[in-house]
């Protein structure tokens, strides 16, 4: 797991959720998986448009497809 836990914990607290250390780790793992999925889909969209660079619009389109 590469995502730091402190920012994840802050996000959870801002959402009004108190989470145990193990739950915070699970949220972090889930976020990493979601980010990886959106990144892969964004890259596919950029490639389909003959670009190597992913743009913000690609990320939004990928998010709409995945989430």
N, C-alpha and C positions, 0 to 999 in steps of 0.2 A: 504494500500500500504506500503510495507516494504522497497522497493528499494529506496535508497537515490536519490534525484533529481540532486544533484550537479554532480555526475559522468555521469549521463545521459545527462545533459546539455553540459558537456565537450565533450562527444562523438559526440553530434550533431554539436557543434562548429567545431570540427576537421573535420567533414564531410562537412563543408562549409554551414551548415544550421543554420540560426537564427530562434529560435522558441520561441513563447510566453510561459508564465508560464503554461497555460492550455495545450498547445501542448506538453510541456516537461512532464507534468503529464500523458498525454495519451500515450506518448512513453514509459514511465516507466511502466505503467500498461500493455502495450502490451509486453514489455520485460519480465515482470513477468510471463505472461501467456505462452510465448514461452519457458521460462526456465522450468516452471512446466511441460509442455508437453514433453520436451526433457528429463527431469528427470524421468518422469513416464515411458517413452519408454526405457530409459537406464536401469531402474530397471527391466523391463520385459526381456530385453536382458540378463542381468546378471542372472536372475532367470532361464531363459531357458538354460543357461550354468551351472546350478547348483552352482551358486555363490551368496553370499549375498552382496559382495562388487562390486560396479560399477567401472569399469576401463575406462581409457581414450578412448580405442577402442569402448567401449559400447556407450559412449557419441557421438563419431564420427559417429557410425552406426545409432544411433537414430536421429542425426541431418540430415543425408542423407535421412532418411525416412520421416522426418517431414518437413524439409525446402526444 
